[in-house]
Each structure stands twice: as C-alpha cells, then as structure tokens.
Amino acid sequence: MKQSSKYFKACIVIFLIFLYAPAFLLPIFSFNDSKVIAFPLSGFSTVWFQELLYEDTLHDALRNSLFIAVSSSILATVFGTLVARASSRYQFFGQRASVTFILVPLILPEIILGVCLLTVLIQLGLNLNLWTVVLGHTLLITPFSTLIMVSAFNNLDISLEEASLDLGMSAVQTFRLIILPMVSPGLISSLLIGFVISLDEFIIAFFLTGVEPTLPVYIWAQFRFPAKLPSTMALGTILLIVSLILVSLFEYFRRRIELYNHYSMELDQK
Amino acid sequence: MSFSEQDKKGWRLLGLPFIFSLLLLAVPLATMFALSFWTQDYLVLKKTFTLANYKQAWFEPVFQTLFTRSLLISFTVTVFTIIFAFPVAYFISFYGGKRKALWLFLITIPFWTSYLLRMFLWKVILGYNGVLNSFLEWIGAITEPLTFLLYNSNAVVLALVHGWAPFAILPIFVSLEKIDRSLLEASNDLGDTAFKQFFRIILPLSMPGVVGAVLIIFIPTIGDYITPKLVGGPEGLMIANMIQVQFSKANNAPLAAALSVTSLLIVGSISILFVLLNKKHLRNY
C-alpha cells in the first residue's frame, strides 16, 4: 500500500507541475529585460510594468471591464439567490424543469451563446454597448451563483425562520435579520466568483461589445503586435495575482458555508 | 388546474430569473434556429424558408472537414483529460487524508485564472522563437528550432487538455468519495488483486463521475474559439472559427446559424448516446 501511495503522489506532483508551469512564465518574462519572449533571460527590469501606466486604451478597457464585472456579478447573485431560495424553500409546479433551464449556460459552448445573443440584438436593431455585455455575462454567471446559493440555503434551518415569524417579526425583517446574515458567505462567494468569471470572459464580450473593448478584448488585440508581448505578459502577471487573491477569498467563504452545513447537520443529529 | 400556495410562492421568487433566462436564452436560441432557414444578401435578410444553408453546412467539403476535425480534437482531448484526471482524483480521494481540500484547491486555482492568457501562453511556449525552442537551443539539445510544435491540431489538443483537466478531476473525485470503503476491504479479504479490484469495483462505481467529466469537457471544447485561433494555425482551425467568420467578415449570418445548430445537434446526439450507453452505471442517479 505504501509503495502505490508514493506512485500516486509522484503522479499528482507531475500533474501539478504541468498545470502550473505555463502560468510561471508570466512573472518570469514580465520582469525580463528583453523584447523577445525567449531563453536565456537577459536581466531584471520593471519597464514593461511602467509601459502599462501610459496605455490610455488599457485604462479605458479596465474601467469597462470593472463596470461589467461589478454589474453582472451583482445581477447574477440576485438571480441566483432568488432561484436558490425558491427551490430550497418551496415545492412547486415546473420547479425541476425551470431550474435546469436556468443552468443550461453552464454547458452550452460560449460561441453559441455569443452568436445567439448577437443575432437577437441585430434583429431588434439595438446598439451594442457595455450593457449588452452585462446582460450576456449575467446569463453566463447566474448558473454559478445559483449553485453556490443553493448550497448556502441548504443549511438554513426552517425552524429559525418560523420562530422569527412567530415572535412577531415581519417577513421583510426576518429576511433581513435572520436569512440574509446566514447566507452571507454564499452571497460573498457568488459575488467574487461572478466578478472573476466576468473579468476573464472573452467570447461573449468579443461578440457583444461595441466600440468599447473589455480587458480580455483589449488583450486579444495586443496579441497581434509582437512588440506588445512583454507588456501583455506584465498585464497578465497583474491579472494572475488579482485572480489568485479573489479565488483565495472565495475559497475562505466557501469553507464557511461548509462549516455551517457541518454544524447544522450535527445539530440535526442531536 | 389550480395552483397551490407553494406554487405561487415559488414562482413569485423564480419568476424574474426565469423570465430573464427565457428572454436571453430561449428567445435567442429560437431566433438562431429561425435564422438558419433564411438567407442573407450582403446586409439584407430574406425571410423565405430554405434548406440551402443546411445543404451547404452538411455537404460542402470545407465544413465537413471542420466538423470532423472539431469532433476528433474534442474526442482526443476528452480521452487524454480523463486518463490524466483519474489517477489524480484517485490519489486525492484515497490518499489525500486531511489535506483533500487543499489538493482540490491547488488543482482548481489555474481554472480561475484567465483562459485567454493560459491559451496564449501555449503559443508563447511552442512558437518558432518560443520559450521551449529557445530553451532547448540554449542548453544545446537542438540546433534548429522545432517547427512541428505550433500551428497544428496537436498543439490545440495539448492546450485544451491543459485548460480543461481541473474540470474532469472534480466530478471523478466526488464519485470516488461515494464508494463505500468496506467494499474494498471485503474484496481484499476475499483475495482480489489490486488490478481486479480496480476493474470490478472502483471503475464501475466511479462511472457516474467519469460520464459527467466526459460531458463537461466534450461539449464546450468542440465549440472552442480561442485555442484553435491562437495555436491551431490553418490546419488546426475548428468549427467555432468558421462560425465567427461567417457571422462577421463573410456577412452570412444564416449560414453561421445553420453551422451552430448543426454543431449543437451533433454534440447533443453524441452526448445522449453516450449517456444511454452508460445507463447501467447511472442507475442510482
């Protein structure tokens, strides 16, 4: 048994190296003092990061992306909360089919979503702008928010809610003072993950953005210019760090949900 | 038919997100379906029913080649990802001990970093003057840069396996966790070898996770746009790239719609067939 354990450990370490190796190139080459991305390294430099400070189109793209990521993660979290609350609290007609339908964007290829949405917008004669991307991203993120919120609502003990109503609180008060605080780790996870997904999403933004590019659309355009490669690597490094921080926060709050679930299960058993 | 109190309360909450999904998912899908039966003359749409787009999409060699290649790439990616993912999921589930959550977290991190950048990095790695070639030349392993690395289907497969592996691990891990460990003890006691134990107990019982992983990888990778465009070259382009070209530069949205509907049909029917073939393993789900 000991021997096979070592074999599998070697397996997973090799796998993790394969998984992480490309990402390690980002910081290495963004601090490399050379216009070409190749070995041997020539020296340490922060010039590529400084270059980013003077790119006005980059700053606009960043502002657009932040606006889209904040709006769509909030919208998706509201939708996800509504779906999760409905499906965990009530048994109603058409529940399974409608919830499944809302989850469909999880498995639909993004190119199909992009083409479909663009077709409708063109048919309706609507202009493409940041809001059209917000709508597209909300559609894409809502399934993730729903799944996170369902697990957050699962630990909610219905008797707490009934007690609060019996003791004279209104439904609104109960929601604000009892339910909301108990699902708050879920809300925060959902907002974080929605933000990260929207910030990174390319295809839908590529189709639905008009003249105002998002960050990934800006990066995509930079790929065509070899001279821009090092500063794109620098930008990638920054994005990598931001994603890592947000995802670690997400993991922290997700554990909180699991902890709640664990405790409420123990209480049930007593 | 009458609605109960539960029906009303449930729908009052679900109504808004459901209508949103109807408007942004069902209506666009239906519009695309309708569009695939129309024709476009430069910028003007002619709304008379025709099957011409499907005739083109199904029988013209260009599109047949692209569909076959996309299927083949997706299929290869799926097989390799599962082969990679299974031992990793197995290790975490059976030997992970107290650190299971940490291992899973380490594996999912790369998934949350930019897909666009990860795929772009493969272009930087595999290129003619890229990281790998320059490294091999630097250490003296080669004298001429290797040209077979980038701009072909293999590069697309490599980048996609890298990008989607974390997705396969999670469902397989979940189904391995559900296996009753006493079954394994029993089979040990009754004299099964590790090999027999794997094929008679572990693999059959983890099939629901494997089926899930296959679907999660196969369906989206067939419609991937970024990877073939960045590392595929002309020989590695896939159907999504053609859909985008028809939609924008070629000004033929109806053909793009017909190609999209056809891809959905192909992916959908293969997935359903695959689930049906594995029905006996999925009984309890």
Contacts between the chains, C-beta under 8 A, distances in Angstrom:
chain1	res1	chain2	res2	distance
A	4	B	194	7.3
A	5	B	95	5.0
A	8	B	87	6.2
A	8	B	90	6.7
A	8	B	91	3.8
A	8	B	94	7.8
A	8	B	95	5.9
A	9	B	91	6.8
A	9	B	95	7.2
A	11	B	87	4.8
A	11	B	88	6.5
A	11	B	91	6.3
A	12	B	87	7.6
A	12	B	88	5.2
A	12	B	91	4.9
A	12	B	92	7.4
A	12	B	103	7.2
A	15	B	84	6.5
A	15	B	87	8.0
A	15	B	88	5.2
A	15	B	165	7.6
A	16	B	106	6.4
A	16	B	107	7.4
A	18	B	162	6.9
A	19	B	107	7.0
A	19	B	110	5.3
A	19	B	162	7.1
A	19	B	165	6.7
A	19	B	166	7.4
A	20	B	110	6.5
A	22	B	118	6.1
A	22	B	121	4.1
A	22	B	122	6.6
A	22	B	125	6.4
A	22	B	162	7.0
A	23	B	110	6.3
A	23	B	113	6.4
A	23	B	118	7.1
A	23	B	121	7.3
A	25	B	121	5.9
A	25	B	124	6.8
A	25	B	125	7.0
A	25	B	131	6.2
A	26	B	117	7.3
A	26	B	121	7.1
A	29	B	124	7.8
A	29	B	131	8.0
A	36	B	129	6.5
A	37	B	124	5.2
A	37	B	130	7.1
A	37	B	131	6.4
A	38	B	129	5.6
A	38	B	130	6.8
A	38	B	131	6.5
A	38	B	133	7.7
A	38	B	134	3.5
A	39	B	131	6.6
A	39	B	134	4.4
A	39	B	135	4.4
A	39	B	138	4.7
A	40	B	134	7.8
A	40	B	138	5.2
A	79	B	16	7.0
A	79	B	17	3.8
A	79	B	20	6.3
A	80	B	17	7.7
A	82	B	13	4.9
A	82	B	14	6.5
A	82	B	16	6.1
A	82	B	17	5.3
A	83	B	13	7.6
A	83	B	14	6.0
A	83	B	17	5.2
A	85	B	13	5.4
A	86	B	9	7.9
A	86	B	10	4.8
A	86	B	11	7.6
A	86	B	13	3.7
A	86	B	14	4.2
A	87	B	10	7.7
A	87	B	14	7.5
A	89	B	9	7.7
A	89	B	10	7.8
A	89	B	13	8.0
A	90	B	6	4.8
A	90	B	7	8.0
A	90	B	9	5.2
A	90	B	10	3.8
A	90	B	13	7.7
A	91	B	6	5.4
A	91	B	10	7.4
A	92	B	4	7.6
A	92	B	6	5.1
A	92	B	7	4.4
A	92	B	8	8.0
A	92	B	9	7.4
A	92	B	10	3.1
A	92	B	11	6.2
A	92	B	14	7.8
A	93	B	3	7.0
A	93	B	7	4.9
A	93	B	10	7.9
A	93	B	11	7.9
A	95	B	10	6.4
A	95	B	14	7.8
A	98	B	14	6.1
A	98	B	18	5.3
A	99	B	14	7.7
A	101	B	18	7.5
A	101	B	21	6.1
A	101	B	25	7.5
A	101	B	26	7.7
A	102	B	17	6.0
A	102	B	18	6.6
A	102	B	21	4.9
A	104	B	21	7.8
A	104	B	25	6.3
A	105	B	25	6.7
A	107	B	215	7.1
A	107	B	216	7.1
A	107	B	219	5.1
A	107	B	220	6.9
A	108	B	219	7.8
A	108	B	220	8.0
A	109	B	219	6.8
A	109	B	220	5.2
A	109	B	222	6.7
A	109	B	223	2.5
A	109	B	224	7.4
A	109	B	240	7.1
A	109	B	263	7.4
A	109	B	267	7.7
A	110	B	220	7.3
A	110	B	223	6.9
A	110	B	225	7.7
A	111	B	223	4.7
A	111	B	224	7.8
A	111	B	225	5.1
A	111	B	240	4.3
A	111	B	243	6.0
A	111	B	244	7.0
A	111	B	260	7.6
A	112	B	32	7.9
A	112	B	223	6.1
A	112	B	260	5.3
A	112	B	263	7.4
A	112	B	264	6.5
A	113	B	25	8.0
A	113	B	28	7.9
A	115	B	32	6.5
A	115	B	243	6.2
A	115	B	247	6.0
A	115	B	256	6.2
A	115	B	257	7.1
A	115	B	260	5.5
A	116	B	25	7.8
A	116	B	28	3.5
A	116	B	29	5.6
A	116	B	31	7.0
A	116	B	32	4.8
A	116	B	260	7.6
A	117	B	24	6.8
A	117	B	28	5.3
A	118	B	247	7.2
A	119	B	28	6.4
A	119	B	31	5.3
A	119	B	32	5.3
A	119	B	35	5.7
A	119	B	253	6.6
A	119	B	257	6.8
A	120	B	27	6.3
A	120	B	28	4.6
A	120	B	31	5.0
A	122	B	253	7.7
A	123	B	31	6.2
A	135	B	24	6.1
A	136	B	24	7.6
A	138	B	20	7.4
A	138	B	24	7.9
A	139	B	20	7.5
A	139	B	21	7.1
A	139	B	24	4.7
A	139	B	25	6.3
A	142	B	17	6.5
A	142	B	20	7.6
A	142	B	21	7.4
A	193	B	112	7.8
A	196	B	112	5.6
A	200	B	112	8.0
A	200	B	113	7.6
A	200	B	114	4.5
A	200	B	115	6.2
A	200	B	116	6.9
A	202	B	115	7.2
A	202	B	116	4.9
A	202	B	226	6.3
A	203	B	225	5.8
A	203	B	226	7.3
A	216	B	114	7.0
A	216	B	116	5.1
A	219	B	116	6.2
A	219	B	117	7.2
A	219	B	120	7.9
A	220	B	116	6.7
A	223	B	120	6.3
A	223	B	123	8.0
A	223	B	230	7.3
A	229	B	124	7.5
A	232	B	120	7.9
A	233	B	124	8.0
A	236	B	114	7.1
A	236	B	117	4.7
A	236	B	120	7.9
A	239	B	113	7.5
A	239	B	114	5.7
A	239	B	117	6.8
A	240	B	113	5.5
A	240	B	114	7.5
A	240	B	117	7.5
A	243	B	112	5.6
A	243	B	113	4.7
A	243	B	114	7.0
A	244	B	109	6.9
A	244	B	113	7.3
A	246	B	112	7.8
A	247	B	108	7.9
A	247	B	109	6.1
A	247	B	112	4.4
A	250	B	112	7.9
A	251	B	105	5.6
A	255	B	101	7.5
